């Protein structure tokens, strides 16, 4: 027998309903943030505060949805609006302006391009197909988006690799400092960062701990994106970078 709870049986039904509705529409906020990063809004406002009209003209944004878009960013605490001028709030200036030490935009843009579409097909990923290959009806109606993505194809195009490295840079920045805190490095002389992307973590470690010799092991396609990381950070003869392949059966010999 199905058990049904009515709103009158909940202490604060309005609050409970609002919580569920906020959860249901949380992606609204994500998309506003992601679009602002993709459009370059935070970089524009880092130059100087701007009117809505200036933003629309510089970024090629339609005025009608653009006004609501800017006000949504104000409501999310990412922008300030003073006397008709929009500017970045401190958190946005610290983490959403390209070139800032704590820049998170690479990861946000990657989520917008790839992960957002992938999560759109979660229902289909979870659902088992009925025996016989017939399609199962969707209880809520409609057909969820079906997105098939091949991770390996990301490495066939250098621009895609650069974007992926920007995504990884965000997490590697935090990982590097956590490794500083958690590992007793004076006890170690060498390390190898497997899947180390462009080498941010390894370069940080050899720069911070001069006695360390380090290496990075990753796919060949990553190499063109790694030079700018290693040259300014790594000390002479303290670090190397290694090339990997996607072979599941053996570990290839280092070639770089």
C-alpha positions, 0 to 999 in steps of 0.5 A: 500500500502506498503511504502518502503524507499530506502538507498538513502533516508537516510542521512547516509545509511552506518552508519544505516546499520552498526548499524543494523548489530551490533545489529544483531550480538551482541550475538557474543560478549555475547557468547565470554564473557560467554565462557570465564567465563565458561572456567575459563579464567579470574581466570586463568589469575588472577594467572599470565599473560599467553601465548596463548599456556599455556591458551590452555593447562590449559583450554583444548582449541583447538588452532585454534579457541582459538587464535581468541577467545583470540584476540576477548577478547582483542578487547572487552577490557577484556584482554590485550596482551603484548609481547605475554602474555595475562592478565586481564584488570582492569574491568575484574579483578574487576568483572570477577575473582571468589572471587572478591567482585564485581564478576559478573560471577555467573550471566553471567554463568546463562545467558549462561546456561539458558537465552541464550537458552530461548531467542532463542525461542522468535519468537515462544513465540510471535507467535500465532498458526493458527486456526486448530493447523497447523504450521505457516510458518517462513518468514525468513526460517528455524525453530527457536529453541524450548526450554521448561524450567521448573523453578521449576526443578532448585530447584530439584538439589542442584548444580542447586540451587547453580548456581542460587544463584550465579546468584542472588548474583550478583544482591543482592550485588547491591540491598543491597547498594541501599537499604542502600541509599534509605531507612531511616533504623533508622525508622525501627526495623524489615524487611522480605526479601521475595524471598531473595535467600541465604540472602545476602541483609538481612545479609548486612542490619543487619551487617550495621544497628545493631538495625535491626532484619531481616528475609528471606523467600524462598523455602526450597531448598535454605536453604543449600546454605544460611548457609555460608551467614548468619553465618559470616554476621548476628549478634546474635539474629538479623536475621532469615531465613524462609522456603517457599513452592510454594503453590499459595493459602496460606502462609506457617508457618515459619519453618527455 
